[in-house]
């Protein structure tokens, strides 16, 4: 058995990442074999490629109707990359194997906020307050759902459950059936939330939680959607938060304070702060042991945090039984305190001053996925990936085992493929220098 797996691994090494994604789609057995390869690779060659290997870089240029045309939404699966374009509201779907445009969709005239890929359909939400359903094969609009009254900022698809959220402060749950030519849905539940939900940044995959940003204090609040109660308050950022991503019990947030904070959202505890961005952070993703971030000046960075994987594997976003109480951040608030101090943001800033040699992740003497100290670990080491022009911002991103996909304000998509065979054993320094600004170079 071990010998066969070794032989299979040798075969897999001759396949591209696109081939491996296609293999995963065959059936559950092949999916499991590829996952074994990924797990083994993370312990050796694949992990090293993410840290210092040279990725294969493919640029996809969406149609740009204006000089600034931001990719405002992104959906990626094993087959396709779907991009929503802010100024035109249109949607483009690209084939990840051929790197060619598959289909275009009219989208939402007033602007598009969110996308999700299903097996046969693509679902979008936009400024017109509608949820629109499109055929992935033809681009035809199959359905228009009007159960919201204002901007639809998030749609999440989990098997036959569709969850949608709007700035009218409602979250809706629908049961769906999809095919290549038809789509049916039934509204099962509509929850009217409090006015605070108008500042929401993240909706859980199955609609269990919603993460809300307080624009005055910059704290994040994790709410139970169905109980309409705050579960935890996350206090630490000193400026506006633009991006939040959640997997399992891990929550990462990125801000205009140029920091990324990693939290256990269930306990409200801040585990680590990642520092190194030159400007505001606009997009985030996390996968296994890695966090990817995109921001101002065309900046993309990848951060390693080995303890992240166990936190991510606590993969249900269901509400804890004691969610009626609101724990504060244990890194900031005394355990016997039931309130969050007004100066907690400043306390965090002061507590983050640690010796230079503490910029690495904690050693194995700490618990499996949390730093034993109540002070967040400061991590300054990251891998820069500079390919987007410095004149733009990286507005969206997606990270998986093999690839990173990023989108910017010039309607460009970049796929960074780290499975790509390596021609050199030396660390790759190719993407460490900012890309010249095309808008300025054209004027010279």
C-alpha positions as CSV (number, residue, x, y, z in Angstrom):
1,X,0.0,0.0,0.0
2,X,2.8,2.4,0.9
3,X,4.7,1.5,-2.3
4,X,1.6,2.2,-4.4
5,X,1.1,5.6,-2.8
6,X,4.7,6.4,-3.4
7,X,4.3,5.4,-7.1
8,X,1.1,7.5,-7.3
9,X,2.9,10.5,-5.8
10,X,5.6,10.2,-8.5
11,X,2.8,10.3,-11.2
12,X,1.1,13.2,-9.5
13,X,4.4,15.2,-9.6
14,X,4.2,15.1,-13.4
15,X,0.8,16.8,-13.3
16,X,0.0,20.5,-13.2
17,X,-2.1,22.1,-10.6
18,X,-4.9,22.3,-13.2
19,X,-4.6,18.5,-13.7
20,X,-4.7,17.8,-10.0
21,X,-7.8,20.0,-9.6
22,X,-9.4,18.0,-12.4
23,X,-8.5,14.7,-10.7
24,X,-10.2,15.9,-7.5
25,X,-13.4,16.3,-9.4
26,X,-13.5,12.6,-10.6
27,X,-14.9,11.1,-7.4
28,X,-14.4,11.0,-3.7
29,X,-11.6,8.3,-3.9
30,X,-9.4,10.5,-6.3
31,X,-10.2,13.5,-4.2
32,X,-8.9,11.7,-1.1
33,X,-5.7,10.7,-2.9
34,X,-4.9,14.3,-4.0
35,X,-5.6,15.5,-0.5
36,X,-3.1,12.9,0.8
37,X,-0.5,14.3,-1.7
38,X,-1.2,17.9,-0.4
39,X,-0.8,16.8,3.2
40,X,2.5,15.1,2.5
41,X,3.6,18.1,0.4
42,X,2.9,20.5,3.1
43,X,5.5,18.7,5.2
44,X,8.2,19.1,2.6
45,X,8.3,20.4,-1.0
46,X,4.9,22.2,-1.3
47,X,5.5,24.2,1.9
48,X,9.0,25.2,0.7
49,X,7.6,26.4,-2.7
50,X,5.2,28.7,-0.9
51,X,8.0,30.0,1.2
52,X,10.7,30.6,-1.4
53,X,9.9,28.8,-4.7
54,X,9.2,30.6,-8.0
55,X,5.5,30.5,-8.8
56,X,4.0,30.4,-12.3
57,X,2.3,33.7,-12.9
58,X,-0.7,34.1,-15.2
59,X,-2.3,37.4,-15.8
60,X,-6.0,37.6,-16.8
61,X,-7.1,41.0,-18.1
62,X,-10.9,41.6,-17.7
63,X,-12.6,44.2,-19.9
64,X,-12.1,47.6,-18.4
65,X,-14.6,50.3,-19.3
66,X,-13.0,53.0,-17.3
67,X,-9.4,53.8,-16.3
68,X,-10.2,52.5,-12.8
69,X,-12.3,49.4,-12.8
70,X,-12.0,47.5,-9.5
71,X,-12.5,43.7,-9.1
72,X,-15.0,44.0,-6.3
73,X,-15.9,40.3,-5.9
74,X,-14.2,37.0,-6.6
75,X,-15.3,33.3,-6.6
76,X,-12.9,30.5,-7.3
77,X,-13.3,26.7,-7.5
78,X,-11.4,23.9,-9.1
79,X,-12.7,24.8,-12.6
80,X,-13.1,28.5,-12.8
81,X,-12.3,32.0,-11.6
82,X,-15.3,34.4,-11.5
83,X,-14.7,38.1,-11.2
84,X,-17.3,40.9,-10.5
85,X,-16.3,44.3,-11.9
86,X,-17.4,47.3,-9.8
87,X,-17.8,50.1,-12.2
88,X,-19.6,48.1,-14.9
89,X,-21.3,45.6,-12.6
90,X,-20.5,42.9,-15.2
91,X,-19.2,39.3,-14.4
92,X,-16.5,37.4,-16.2
93,X,-15.8,33.7,-15.8
94,X,-12.4,32.3,-16.7
95,X,-11.2,28.7,-17.3
96,X,-8.4,27.9,-14.8
97,X,-6.8,25.3,-17.0
98,X,-6.8,27.3,-20.3
99,X,-6.6,30.7,-18.7
100,X,-9.2,31.9,-21.2
101,X,-12.5,33.8,-20.7
102,X,-15.4,31.3,-20.7
103,X,-18.4,33.5,-20.5
104,X,-19.6,37.0,-19.7
105,X,-22.7,38.0,-17.8
106,X,-24.6,41.3,-17.6
107,X,-24.4,41.3,-13.8
108,X,-25.8,44.2,-11.8
109,X,-26.0,47.6,-13.5
110,X,-25.5,49.6,-10.3
111,X,-22.5,47.5,-9.1
112,X,-21.7,44.1,-7.9
113,X,-20.7,43.1,-4.3
114,X,-20.6,39.3,-4.0
115,X,-20.3,36.1,-6.0
116,X,-20.6,32.3,-5.4
117,X,-20.0,29.4,-7.7
118,X,-22.3,26.4,-7.6
119,X,-22.1,23.2,-9.6
120,X,-24.2,24.5,-12.5
121,X,-24.9,28.1,-11.5
122,X,-23.2,31.3,-10.5
123,X,-25.0,33.4,-7.9
124,X,-24.4,37.2,-7.5
125,X,-25.6,40.0,-5.3
126,X,-25.4,43.7,-6.0
127,X,-26.3,47.3,-5.4
128,X,-29.7,46.8,-7.0
129,X,-30.8,44.7,-4.0
130,X,-31.3,41.6,-6.1
131,X,-29.8,38.1,-6.0
132,X,-29.3,37.0,-9.6
133,X,-28.7,33.4,-10.7
134,X,-26.7,32.6,-13.9
135,X,-25.9,29.5,-15.9
136,X,-22.2,28.8,-15.7
137,X,-22.3,27.2,-19.1
138,X,-24.2,29.8,-21.2
139,X,-24.2,32.9,-19.0
140,X,-28.0,33.1,-19.3
141,X,-29.8,34.6,-16.3
142,X,-31.9,31.8,-14.8
143,X,-33.6,33.7,-11.9
144,X,-33.9,37.0,-10.1
145,X,-34.6,36.9,-6.3
146,X,-36.0,40.0,-4.7
147,X,-36.4,39.1,-1.1
148,X,-34.1,42.0,0.0
149,X,-34.9,45.7,-0.2
150,X,-31.3,47.1,-0.3
151,X,-27.8,46.3,-1.4
152,X,-27.0,42.5,-1.2
153,X,-23.4,42.4,0.1
154,X,-22.9,38.6,0.7
155,X,-24.2,35.3,-0.8
156,X,-23.0,32.0,0.6
157,X,-23.8,28.6,-1.0
158,X,-23.5,25.4,1.0
159,X,-24.8,22.3,-0.8
160,X,-28.5,23.1,-1.3
161,X,-28.6,26.0,1.2
162,X,-28.3,29.5,0.0
163,X,-27.7,32.3,2.6
164,X,-27.9,35.9,1.6
165,X,-27.3,39.1,3.5
166,X,-28.2,42.7,2.8
167,X,-27.5,46.2,4.1
168,X,-31.3,46.3,4.9
169,X,-30.0,44.3,8.0
170,X,-31.7,41.0,6.9
171,X,-30.2,37.5,6.5
172,X,-32.2,35.0,4.4
173,X,-32.0,31.3,4.1
174,X,-33.2,29.5,1.0
175,X,-33.4,25.9,-0.2
176,X,-32.3,25.6,-3.8
177,X,-32.2,23.1,-6.7
178,X,-29.9,23.8,-9.6
179,X,-29.2,22.3,-13.1
180,X,-27.6,23.6,-16.2
181,X,-30.8,25.1,-17.5
182,X,-33.0,25.7,-14.5
183,X,-33.0,27.0,-10.9
184,X,-35.6,26.7,-8.2
185,X,-35.6,28.2,-4.7
186,X,-37.8,28.5,-1.7
187,X,-37.4,31.1,1.1
188,X,-37.3,29.2,4.4
189,X,-36.4,32.0,6.9
190,X,-35.8,35.7,6.9
191,X,-34.2,37.3,10.0
192,X,-34.4,41.0,10.6
193,X,-31.3,42.0,12.5
194,X,-30.5,45.2,14.5
195,X,-29.3,48.4,12.8
196,X,-25.6,47.5,13.7
197,X,-25.8,44.8,10.9
198,X,-25.6,47.7,8.3
199,X,-21.9,47.8,9.0
200,X,-21.3,44.0,8.6
201,X,-18.1,42.7,6.9
202,X,-18.5,38.9,6.9
203,X,-21.3,36.3,6.8
204,X,-20.6,32.7,7.9
205,X,-20.8,30.0,5.2
206,X,-24.0,28.5,6.6
207,X,-25.3,31.8,8.0
208,X,-24.4,31.0,11.6
209,X,-22.5,34.1,12.4
210,X,-22.1,37.7,11.1
211,X,-19.1,39.9,11.8
212,X,-19.9,43.6,12.3
213,X,-17.5,46.6,12.4
214,X,-17.9,49.6,14.7
215,X,-16.7,52.6,12.7
216,X,-16.2,54.7,15.8
217,X,-14.2,52.3,18.0
218,X,-12.9,50.0,15.2
219,X,-13.9,46.9,17.3
220,X,-15.4,43.9,15.6
221,X,-18.5,42.1,17.0
222,X,-19.2,38.5,16.2
223,X,-23.0,38.0,16.2
224,X,-25.2,34.9,16.3
225,X,-27.5,35.5,13.4
226,X,-30.5,33.5,14.5
227,X,-30.2,34.5,18.2
228,X,-29.5,38.1,17.3
229,X,-26.9,38.3,20.1
230,X,-23.3,39.3,20.3
231,X,-21.0,36.3,20.9
232,X,-17.6,38.1,21.2
233,X,-16.1,41.5,20.8
234,X,-12.7,41.8,19.2
235,X,-10.8,44.9,20.3
236,X,-7.4,45.7,18.9
237,X,-7.4,47.6,15.7
238,X,-6.7,51.4,15.8
239,X,-8.2,52.3,12.5
240,X,-11.0,51.2,10.1
241,X,-11.2,47.5,9.3
242,X,-11.7,46.7,5.6
243,X,-11.4,42.9,5.4
244,X,-12.5,39.9,7.5
245,X,-12.1,36.2,6.8
246,X,-13.2,33.3,9.0
247,X,-12.4,29.6,8.9
248,X,-13.2,27.3,11.8
249,X,-12.4,29.2,15.0
250,X,-9.9,31.4,13.2
251,X,-10.8,35.0,12.3
252,X,-8.3,37.3,10.5
253,X,-9.0,41.0,10.1
254,X,-7.1,43.7,8.1
255,X,-7.2,47.4,8.6
256,X,-6.1,50.9,7.7
257,X,-3.7,50.6,10.6
258,X,-1.7,48.3,8.3
259,X,-1.9,45.3,10.6
260,X,-3.5,41.9,10.3
261,X,-4.8,40.4,13.5
262,X,-5.5,36.7,14.1
263,X,-8.3,35.9,16.6
264,X,-10.0,32.9,18.1
265,X,-13.4,34.4,17.6
266,X,-15.1,32.0,20.0
267,X,-13.0,33.2,23.0
268,X,-12.4,36.8,21.7
269,X,-8.7,36.2,22.1
270,X,-6.1,37.9,19.8
271,X,-3.3,35.4,19.1
272,X,-1.0,37.2,16.7
273,X,-0.5,40.5,14.9
274,X,1.1,40.5,11.4
275,X,3.0,43.7,10.5
276,X,4.7,44.7,7.2
277,X,2.2,46.2,4.8
278,X,3.0,49.7,3.6
279,X,-0.6,50.8,3.3
280,X,-4.2,49.9,4.0
281,X,-5.2,46.2,3.9
282,X,-8.1,45.5,1.6
283,X,-8.3,41.7,1.2
284,X,-7.5,38.6,3.2
285,X,-7.6,34.8,2.8
286,X,-6.5,31.9,5.0
287,X,-5.7,28.2,4.2
288,X,-4.1,25.6,6.3
289,X,-1.0,27.3,7.8
290,X,-1.0,30.4,5.6
291,X,-2.6,33.8,5.6
292,X,-2.6,35.9,2.4
293,X,-3.2,39.6,2.3
294,X,-3.6,42.3,-0.3
295,X,-3.5,46.0,0.0
296,X,-2.6,49.4,-1.2
297,X,0.4,49.9,-3.5
298,X,-0.3,46.6,-5.3
299,X,1.0,44.7,-2.3
300,X,0.4,41.0,-1.8
301,X,2.0,39.1,1.2
302,X,1.9,35.5,2.4
303,X,2.4,34.8,6.1
304,X,3.2,31.5,7.8
305,X,1.6,30.6,11.1
306,X,1.9,26.8,11.9
307,X,-0.6,26.9,14.7
308,X,-3.3,28.2,12.3
309,X,-4.2,24.8,10.9
310,X,-5.6,23.3,14.1
311,X,-7.6,26.5,14.7
312,X,-9.0,26.3,11.2
313,X,-9.9,22.6,11.6
314,X,-12.4,23.6,14.3
315,X,-14.6,24.1,11.2
316,X,-18.1,24.5,12.5
317,X,-19.3,28.1,12.8
318,X,-22.2,27.2,15.0
319,X,-22.9,29.4,18.0
320,X,-21.4,28.3,21.4
321,X,-24.0,27.3,24.0
322,X,-23.1,30.2,26.2
323,X,-23.3,32.8,23.4
324,X,-25.6,35.0,25.5
325,X,-22.5,36.2,27.3
326,X,-20.0,38.5,25.6
327,X,-16.4,37.6,26.5
328,X,-13.9,40.3,26.0
329,X,-10.5,39.7,24.4
330,X,-8.5,37.9,27.1
331,X,-5.3,39.4,25.7
332,X,-6.7,42.8,26.6
333,X,-9.4,42.4,29.3
334,X,-9.0,40.9,32.8
335,X,-10.7,37.5,33.0
336,X,-13.1,38.8,35.7
337,X,-14.1,41.8,33.7
338,X,-17.5,41.8,32.1
339,X,-16.9,45.0,30.1
340,X,-14.4,46.2,27.5
341,X,-12.3,49.1,28.7
342,X,-12.4,52.3,26.6
343,X,-8.7,52.4,26.2
344,X,-8.3,48.8,25.2
345,X,-7.1,49.7,21.7
346,X,-4.2,51.7,23.2
347,X,-3.6,48.9,25.7
348,X,-3.2,46.5,22.7
349,X,-0.8,48.8,21.0
350,X,1.3,49.1,24.1
351,X,1.2,45.4,24.8
352,X,2.4,44.6,21.3
353,X,5.9,46.0,22.0
354,X,7.9,42.9,22.3
355,X,11.6,42.0,21.9
356,X,12.8,41.7,18.3
357,X,13.5,38.0,18.6
358,X,9.8,37.4,19.4
359,X,8.7,38.1,15.8
360,X,8.7,34.4,15.1
361,X,5.9,32.1,16.0
362,X,5.7,30.6,19.5
363,X,7.5,27.3,20.2
364,X,6.0,23.9,20.7
365,X,5.7,24.5,24.5
366,X,2.6,26.6,23.8
367,X,-0.8,24.9,23.4
368,X,-1.6,23.3,20.0
369,X,-3.1,26.3,18.3
370,X,-2.9,29.2,20.8
371,X,0.0,31.2,22.1
372,X,0.2,30.6,25.9
373,X,1.0,34.2,26.5
374,X,-1.9,36.7,26.8
375,X,0.1,39.1,24.7
376,X,-0.4,38.6,20.9
377,X,2.7,37.4,19.1
378,X,4.1,40.0,16.6
379,X,5.0,38.5,13.3
380,X,7.0,40.6,10.8
381,X,8.4,38.0,8.5
382,X,6.3,37.5,5.3
383,X,6.8,36.7,1.6
384,X,6.1,39.7,-0.6
385,X,4.6,39.0,-4.1
386,X,4.7,42.2,-6.1
387,X,3.3,42.0,-9.6
388,X,0.3,44.3,-9.4
389,X,1.3,47.9,-10.3
390,X,2.0,50.2,-7.3
391,X,-0.7,52.6,-8.5
392,X,-3.5,50.2,-7.6
393,X,-4.8,48.2,-4.7
394,X,-5.3,44.5,-4.4
395,X,-9.0,44.4,-3.7
396,X,-9.8,40.7,-3.6
397,X,-7.9,37.4,-3.2
398,X,-8.4,33.7,-2.9
399,X,-5.9,31.1,-1.5
400,X,-5.9,27.3,-1.8
401,X,-3.4,24.5,-1.5
402,X,-1.7,25.2,-4.9
403,X,-2.5,28.7,-5.9
404,X,-3.2,32.3,-4.9
405,X,-5.6,34.4,-7.0
406,X,-5.5,38.2,-6.7
407,X,-7.5,41.0,-8.3
408,X,-6.9,44.8,-8.4
409,X,-8.3,48.2,-9.3
410,X,-7.3,47.9,-13.0
411,X,-9.6,44.9,-13.7
412,X,-6.6,42.5,-13.6
413,X,-6.5,39.0,-12.1
414,X,-3.2,37.2,-11.3
415,X,-3.0,33.5,-10.6
416,X,0.2,32.5,-8.6
417,X,0.8,28.8,-9.1
418,X,3.1,27.4,-6.4
419,X,2.8,23.7,-7.6
420,X,4.7,24.7,-10.7
421,X,8.0,22.7,-11.1
422,X,11.1,24.5,-9.9
423,X,14.0,25.1,-12.2
424,X,16.3,26.4,-9.4
425,X,17.0,25.5,-5.8
426,X,17.9,29.1,-4.9
427,X,15.2,31.2,-3.2
428,X,13.1,33.2,-5.7
429,X,13.5,37.0,-5.3
430,X,11.7,37.8,-8.5
431,X,8.6,39.5,-6.9
432,X,10.3,41.5,-4.1
433,X,10.5,44.8,-6.1
434,X,7.5,47.0,-6.7
435,X,6.2,47.1,-10.3
436,X,6.7,50.4,-12.2
437,X,3.5,52.4,-12.3
438,X,2.1,52.1,-15.9
439,X,0.0,55.3,-15.5
440,X,3.2,57.3,-14.8
441,X,5.4,55.5,-17.3
442,X,3.0,56.3,-20.1
443,X,3.5,60.0,-19.4
444,X,7.3,59.9,-19.7
